[in-house]
Amino acid sequence: MCGSCTITMETGASGSSVCIFLCLPLPPPLFLVPHAVAGPSVLYSRSVVPHHLFRAVHLGYTRLLMPEDPKRPRREEQAMLPQIGTHNGTFHCDEALACYFLRTLDAYRDAEIIRTRDPQLLAQCDVVVDVGGEYDPSRHRYDHHQRSFCETMHSLYPDKPWVTKLSSAGLVYVHFGSQILATLLGTEEEDPIISVLYDKMYENFVEEIDAIDNGISQFDGDQRYSVTTTLSARVGHLNPRWNESDQDTEQAGFKKAMELAGSEFVSRLDFYHRSWLPARALVEEAIRERIQADESGEVIVLAQGGCPWKEHLFQLEKELGLEKQVKYVLYPDQSAKWRVQCVPTGPNTFQNRLSLPEDWRGLRADDLSSISGIPGCIFVHTSGFIGGNETQEGALEMARKALRS
């Protein structure tokens, strides 16, 4: 056991045993950080964790309720709690993440996780994931194993491009993703950042889990090497080993799997919210103000250096429907000098839309300033993809002359 839940054994209507573990929310102002995040479980105060993440990490983590605890719910009170059903036996990342997703929502925060394949017990659950052989969102049934199932993000939402077959994690994310993100970030579903992060978290987190659970290869042909440390693989290793004498660790393993999958989702969301999204905003601002930088509209100026801009530039050019592609990006470096960098033709190529002039390449300082006619030049790389100047105006003049060359 993980030390944060209570487990009871009950007999289903068909006579089979089902293990039910009940987790209740931790009272503020403390929360329990899972083993996967902080090693041995440690209690932290609100002051240690960023405010907007406190609620996110708090959700789904629990304290141990001892039998004599006066706050322990009576059996009749437990019967009134919502129930999330999933299968017992070997568990996988998709249903662990699906259960975590649901537990972040107010409607299921105190829900019991019922792990069974008994149809009569599953029929009593408020929501069922990864078992039961049906997909019916009106009844909150989210299985993907039936032969008739072929849904993708694109088939359910035609404006989305992803065509990977959904797993239970993807199904729950499709229907509840915006609500989940808004809850974790402490904002409203209508907040514009939610729609941006919804797509980003699916493409860069959930889709991988969908594909692995459905046995969809990332590429055609033989792989050159094995990748064995994916989130799905690490969740799989939490199952009891086949030759362990004690096979009664499955429930505790599933609880750890929920914590692992959930903590990684929250960590990734935090990165996109606090790093990736601000970079996107900075690039978008530079694009919208590009005419003020240079009337050509082919040069943008980033107010801060170190900002990862390529992914955002390519995406925003499409979203904003720019008539002219941006050729050069200006930004300050760590020494308060200025760089002028060429925009590549794509995200994974070294070919530039327009390289810096041939006769500048490999030159430095006075030699470069002399041949370019621009004061304050520092260097131009031998490949012509980047150059430097002492001032912003000097770097801008380098871009302007390169456009005319």
C-alpha positions as CSV (number, residue, x, y, z in Angstrom):
1,M,0.0,0.0,0.0
2,C,1.1,3.6,-0.6
3,G,0.0,4.7,2.8
4,S,-2.6,7.1,1.6
5,C,-5.7,5.0,1.0
6,T,-8.0,2.4,2.6
7,I,-8.8,-0.9,0.9
8,T,-11.8,-3.1,1.5
9,M,-12.7,-6.4,-0.1
10,E,-16.3,-7.0,-1.2
11,T,-18.0,-9.8,-3.1
12,G,-19.8,-8.9,-6.3
13,A,-23.2,-10.1,-7.5
14,S,-21.6,-12.8,-9.6
15,G,-19.6,-14.1,-6.6
16,S,-16.3,-12.6,-7.7
17,S,-14.2,-10.6,-5.4
18,V,-13.5,-6.9,-6.2
19,C,-11.1,-4.7,-4.4
20,I,-12.3,-1.1,-3.7
21,F,-9.9,1.6,-2.5
22,L,-11.3,4.8,-1.2
23,C,-9.3,8.0,-1.2
24,L,-10.5,11.2,0.5
25,P,-9.1,14.7,-0.1
26,L,-6.4,16.0,2.2
27,P,-7.4,18.9,4.4
28,P,-5.7,22.2,3.6
29,P,-3.1,23.6,4.0
30,L,-1.1,20.5,3.4
31,F,-0.9,18.0,0.6
32,L,0.9,14.7,0.0
33,V,3.5,14.7,-2.8
34,P,3.6,11.2,-4.4
35,H,6.7,9.0,-4.3
36,A,7.2,9.5,-8.0
37,V,7.8,13.2,-7.4
38,A,9.5,13.6,-4.1
39,G,10.8,10.2,-3.0
40,P,9.4,9.3,0.4
41,S,6.1,11.1,0.9
42,V,6.7,14.6,2.3
43,L,4.2,17.2,3.6
44,Y,4.7,20.7,2.2
45,S,3.0,23.9,3.0
46,R,1.4,26.2,0.4
47,S,4.4,28.6,0.6
48,V,6.7,25.9,-0.9
49,V,4.7,25.3,-4.1
50,P,3.7,27.9,-6.8
51,H,0.2,29.1,-6.0
52,H,-1.4,28.1,-9.3
53,L,0.0,24.6,-8.9
54,F,-1.0,24.1,-5.3
55,R,-4.5,23.0,-6.2
56,A,-3.2,20.9,-9.1
57,V,-0.9,18.8,-7.0
58,H,-3.4,18.7,-4.1
59,L,-6.1,17.1,-6.2
60,G,-6.1,13.3,-6.0
61,Y,-3.7,13.0,-3.1
62,T,-4.9,11.7,0.2
63,R,-4.2,11.0,3.8
64,L,-4.5,7.7,5.6
65,L,-7.8,7.2,7.4
66,M,-7.3,4.9,10.3
67,P,-10.2,2.8,11.5
68,E,-10.6,4.9,14.7
69,D,-10.4,8.2,12.8
70,P,-13.7,10.1,13.6
71,K,-13.6,11.6,10.1
72,R,-13.6,8.2,8.4
73,P,-16.9,8.0,6.4
74,R,-19.4,5.4,7.6
75,R,-20.3,2.6,5.1
76,E,-23.7,4.3,4.3
77,E,-21.8,7.5,3.5
78,Q,-19.3,5.6,1.3
79,A,-22.2,4.3,-0.7
80,M,-23.2,7.8,-1.6
81,L,-19.8,8.6,-3.1
82,P,-19.5,8.5,-6.9
83,Q,-17.8,5.5,-8.3
84,I,-15.2,5.2,-11.1
85,G,-15.0,1.7,-12.6
86,T,-12.1,0.2,-14.4
87,H,-10.7,-3.3,-14.9
88,N,-8.7,-5.3,-12.4
89,G,-5.6,-7.4,-13.3
90,T,-2.7,-5.9,-15.2
91,F,-3.0,-2.1,-15.4
92,H,-1.8,0.3,-18.0
93,C,-1.0,3.9,-18.3
94,D,-4.2,4.9,-20.1
95,E,-6.7,3.9,-17.4
96,A,-4.4,5.1,-14.7
97,L,-4.3,8.5,-16.3
98,A,-8.0,8.4,-17.1
99,C,-8.8,7.8,-13.4
100,Y,-6.5,10.6,-12.4
101,F,-8.1,13.0,-14.9
102,L,-11.6,12.2,-13.5
103,R,-10.4,12.6,-9.9
104,T,-9.3,16.2,-10.7
105,L,-12.9,17.2,-11.4
106,D,-15.3,18.3,-8.6
107,A,-17.8,15.7,-9.6
108,Y,-15.4,12.8,-9.0
109,R,-12.8,14.2,-6.5
110,D,-14.0,11.9,-3.7
111,A,-14.9,9.0,-6.0
112,E,-14.1,5.3,-5.2
113,I,-12.0,3.5,-7.8
114,I,-13.7,0.2,-8.5
115,R,-11.4,-2.3,-10.2
116,T,-13.4,-5.2,-11.5
117,R,-14.6,-6.9,-14.7
118,D,-17.9,-7.9,-13.1
119,P,-20.6,-6.4,-15.4
120,Q,-23.1,-5.9,-12.6
121,L,-20.7,-4.0,-10.5
122,L,-19.6,-1.9,-13.4
123,A,-23.2,-1.1,-14.2
124,Q,-23.5,0.6,-10.8
125,C,-20.6,2.9,-11.4
126,D,-21.1,6.5,-12.4
127,V,-18.3,6.4,-15.0
128,V,-16.5,3.4,-16.4
129,V,-13.1,3.6,-18.3
130,D,-11.1,1.0,-20.3
131,V,-13.6,-1.9,-19.6
132,G,-17.1,-2.8,-20.4
133,G,-17.0,-2.9,-24.2
134,E,-18.9,0.4,-24.9
135,Y,-18.3,4.0,-25.7
136,D,-21.3,6.1,-24.7
137,P,-20.4,9.5,-23.4
138,S,-24.1,10.2,-22.5
139,R,-23.7,7.4,-19.9
140,H,-20.1,8.1,-19.2
141,R,-18.8,4.8,-20.6
142,Y,-15.3,5.2,-22.1
143,D,-13.9,1.9,-23.4
144,H,-12.0,1.5,-26.6
145,H,-11.5,-2.3,-26.9
146,Q,-14.6,-3.2,-28.8
147,R,-14.2,-4.0,-32.5
148,S,-16.5,-1.3,-33.6
149,F,-14.5,1.4,-31.9
150,C,-12.4,3.6,-34.2
151,E,-12.7,7.1,-32.8
152,T,-9.9,9.6,-32.9
153,M,-9.6,13.2,-31.8
154,H,-10.3,14.2,-35.5
155,S,-13.4,12.0,-35.8
156,L,-15.0,13.5,-32.7
157,Y,-13.8,17.0,-33.4
158,P,-13.2,17.5,-37.1
159,D,-11.3,20.8,-36.6
160,K,-8.5,18.8,-34.7
161,P,-5.8,17.2,-36.9
162,W,-4.9,14.1,-34.8
163,V,-6.0,10.7,-36.2
164,T,-4.5,8.4,-33.6
165,K,-7.1,5.9,-32.2
166,L,-8.1,7.0,-28.7
167,S,-7.5,5.0,-25.5
168,S,-9.5,5.5,-22.3
169,A,-7.1,8.4,-21.4
170,G,-7.8,10.1,-24.8
171,L,-11.5,9.6,-24.5
172,V,-11.7,11.2,-21.1
173,Y,-9.4,14.0,-22.3
174,V,-11.6,14.6,-25.3
175,H,-14.7,15.1,-23.2
176,F,-13.3,16.6,-20.1
177,G,-9.9,18.0,-21.1
178,S,-10.8,21.7,-21.1
179,Q,-12.5,21.3,-17.7
180,I,-9.4,19.4,-16.3
181,L,-7.0,22.0,-17.5
182,A,-9.1,24.9,-16.1
183,T,-9.4,23.1,-12.8
184,L,-5.6,22.4,-12.5
185,L,-4.7,26.0,-13.5
186,G,-7.4,27.6,-11.4
187,T,-9.0,29.5,-14.3
188,E,-12.2,29.3,-16.3
189,E,-12.7,27.0,-19.3
190,E,-13.4,30.1,-21.4
191,D,-9.9,31.5,-20.7
192,P,-8.1,31.7,-24.2
193,I,-5.1,29.8,-22.9
194,I,-7.2,26.7,-22.3
195,S,-7.8,26.1,-26.0
196,V,-4.1,26.5,-26.7
197,L,-3.0,24.2,-23.9
198,Y,-5.7,21.7,-24.7
199,D,-4.1,21.1,-28.1
200,K,-0.6,21.2,-26.8
201,M,-1.2,18.7,-24.0
202,Y,-2.9,16.3,-26.3
203,E,-0.3,16.4,-29.0
204,N,2.7,16.3,-26.6
205,F,1.4,14.0,-23.8
206,V,-1.9,12.2,-24.2
207,E,-1.6,11.1,-27.9
208,E,1.5,9.1,-27.1
209,I,-0.4,7.2,-24.4
210,D,-3.2,6.6,-26.8
211,A,-0.9,5.2,-29.5
212,I,1.1,3.0,-27.2
213,D,-2.0,1.4,-25.6
214,N,-3.5,0.8,-29.0
215,G,-0.3,-0.7,-30.4
216,I,0.3,2.0,-33.0
217,S,3.9,2.3,-34.1
218,Q,5.5,5.7,-34.2
219,F,7.1,5.0,-37.6
220,D,7.2,2.3,-40.3
221,G,10.1,-0.2,-40.5
222,D,12.4,-1.7,-37.9
223,Q,13.5,0.4,-35.0
224,R,17.2,1.0,-34.6
225,Y,17.1,1.0,-30.8
226,S,14.6,0.4,-28.0
227,V,13.0,3.2,-25.9
228,T,12.1,1.6,-22.6
229,T,11.6,4.6,-20.3
230,T,8.3,6.0,-21.6
231,L,5.6,6.9,-19.1
232,S,3.6,3.9,-20.3
233,A,6.6,1.6,-19.7
234,R,7.2,3.0,-16.2
235,V,3.6,2.5,-15.3
236,G,3.8,-1.1,-16.6
237,H,6.7,-1.8,-14.3
238,L,4.5,-0.9,-11.3
239,N,2.5,-4.1,-11.8
240,P,3.4,-7.1,-9.6
241,R,6.2,-9.2,-11.0
242,W,5.1,-12.6,-12.3
243,N,7.4,-14.4,-9.8
244,E,6.6,-12.3,-6.7
245,S,5.4,-14.4,-3.8
246,D,3.0,-11.6,-2.8
247,Q,0.6,-10.9,-5.7
248,D,-1.6,-8.7,-3.5
249,T,0.3,-5.5,-4.4
250,E,-1.8,-4.8,-7.5
251,Q,-4.0,-2.2,-5.8
252,A,-1.1,-0.3,-4.3
253,G,0.6,-0.5,-7.7
254,F,-2.4,1.0,-9.5
255,K,-2.5,3.9,-6.9
256,K,1.2,4.6,-7.6
257,A,0.4,4.5,-11.3
258,M,-2.3,7.1,-11.0
259,E,0.1,9.3,-9.0
260,L,3.0,8.8,-11.5
261,A,0.8,9.5,-14.6
262,G,-0.9,12.4,-12.9
263,S,2.2,14.1,-11.5
264,E,3.9,13.9,-14.9
265,F,0.8,15.4,-16.6
266,V,0.8,18.3,-14.0
267,S,4.5,18.8,-14.4
268,R,4.2,19.0,-18.2
269,L,1.2,21.4,-17.9
270,D,3.2,23.6,-15.6
271,F,6.0,23.8,-18.1
272,Y,3.7,24.7,-21.0
273,H,1.7,27.2,-18.8
274,R,4.7,29.0,-17.3
275,S,7.4,28.7,-20.0
276,W,6.0,27.6,-23.4
277,L,2.9,29.9,-23.3
278,P,4.8,33.1,-22.3
279,A,7.3,32.4,-25.2
280,R,4.3,32.1,-27.6
281,A,2.9,35.4,-26.3
282,L,6.3,37.1,-26.8
283,V,6.6,35.9,-30.4
284,E,3.0,36.8,-31.2
285,E,3.5,40.3,-29.9
286,A,6.7,40.6,-32.1
287,I,4.8,39.4,-35.1
288,R,1.9,41.8,-34.6
289,E,4.4,44.7,-34.2
290,R,6.7,43.7,-37.1
291,I,5.8,46.6,-39.3
292,Q,7.0,49.0,-36.6
293,A,10.3,47.2,-36.6
294,D,10.7,47.3,-40.4
295,E,8.2,48.2,-43.0
296,S,9.0,45.0,-45.0
297,G,7.2,43.0,-42.4
298,E,9.9,40.3,-42.7
299,V,11.8,41.1,-39.5
300,I,10.6,40.7,-36.0
301,V,12.3,41.9,-32.8
302,L,12.0,39.9,-29.5
303,A,12.2,42.0,-26.4
304,Q,13.9,39.2,-24.4
305,G,16.7,36.9,-25.4
306,G,16.7,33.2,-24.8
307,C,13.1,32.8,-25.9
308,P,12.5,29.6,-28.0
309,W,10.8,31.1,-31.0
310,K,10.9,28.8,-34.0
311,E,8.0,26.5,-33.1
312,H,5.8,29.5,-32.3
313,L,6.8,31.5,-35.3
314,F,5.8,28.7,-37.8
315,Q,2.6,28.0,-36.0
316,L,1.6,31.7,-35.6
317,E,2.4,32.5,-39.3
318,K,-0.2,29.9,-40.2
319,E,-2.8,31.0,-37.6
320,L,-2.4,34.7,-38.4
321,G,-2.3,34.2,-42.2
322,L,0.8,36.3,-42.8
323,E,1.2,37.4,-46.4
324,K,5.0,37.5,-46.1
325,Q,7.1,35.0,-44.3
326,V,9.4,36.4,-41.6
327,K,13.0,36.1,-42.7
328,Y,15.0,37.4,-39.6
329,V,14.6,37.4,-35.9
330,L,16.4,39.9,-33.7
331,Y,17.0,39.5,-30.0
332,P,19.4,40.5,-27.2
333,D,22.1,38.1,-26.1
334,Q,23.4,37.6,-22.5
335,S,25.9,40.3,-22.9
336,A,23.3,42.9,-24.0
337,K,24.6,42.7,-27.6
338,W,22.1,42.0,-30.4
339,R,21.8,38.9,-32.6
340,V,20.2,38.7,-36.1
341,Q,19.2,35.1,-36.8
342,C,17.8,33.7,-40.0
343,V,14.5,31.8,-40.0
344,P,14.9,28.2,-41.3
345,T,12.5,26.9,-43.9
346,G,11.1,24.4,-41.4
347,P,11.3,23.3,-37.8
348,N,13.8,20.4,-38.5
349,T,16.1,21.8,-41.2
350,F,19.3,23.9,-41.4
351,Q,18.2,25.5,-44.7
352,N,17.3,29.2,-44.2
353,R,14.6,31.2,-45.9
354,L,17.2,33.8,-46.6
355,S,20.8,33.5,-45.3
356,L,23.0,36.5,-44.5
357,P,25.1,37.7,-47.4
358,E,27.9,35.4,-48.7
359,D,30.6,38.0,-48.4
360,W,29.8,38.6,-44.7
361,R,30.2,35.0,-43.6
362,G,33.2,34.2,-41.4
363,L,34.1,37.8,-40.9
364,R,34.4,39.6,-37.5
365,A,34.5,43.1,-36.0
366,D,36.2,45.8,-38.1
367,D,36.5,43.5,-41.2
368,L,32.8,42.8,-41.1
369,S,31.8,46.4,-40.4
370,S,34.0,47.6,-43.3
371,I,32.6,45.2,-45.9
372,S,29.0,45.6,-44.8
373,G,29.1,49.3,-44.2
374,I,27.4,48.8,-40.8
375,P,29.1,50.1,-37.6
376,G,29.4,47.8,-34.6
377,C,29.3,44.4,-36.3
378,I,30.6,41.6,-34.2
379,F,30.5,38.5,-36.4
380,V,28.6,36.5,-39.0
381,H,28.7,32.7,-38.8
382,T,30.4,30.9,-41.6
383,S,27.1,29.2,-42.6
384,G,25.4,32.6,-42.7
385,F,22.6,31.6,-40.3
386,I,23.3,34.1,-37.5
387,G,25.2,37.4,-36.9
388,G,25.8,39.9,-34.1
389,N,26.0,43.6,-33.6
390,E,26.8,45.9,-30.7
391,T,23.3,47.5,-30.9
392,Q,19.7,46.7,-31.8
393,E,19.8,49.3,-34.6
394,G,23.0,47.8,-36.0
395,A,21.5,44.3,-36.0
396,L,18.3,45.7,-37.6
397,E,20.5,47.3,-40.4
398,M,22.2,44.0,-41.0
399,A,18.7,42.4,-41.5
400,R,17.6,45.2,-43.8
401,K,20.7,45.0,-46.0
402,A,20.4,41.2,-46.1
403,L,16.8,41.6,-47.4
404,R,18.1,43.9,-50.2
405,S,21.0,41.7,-51.1
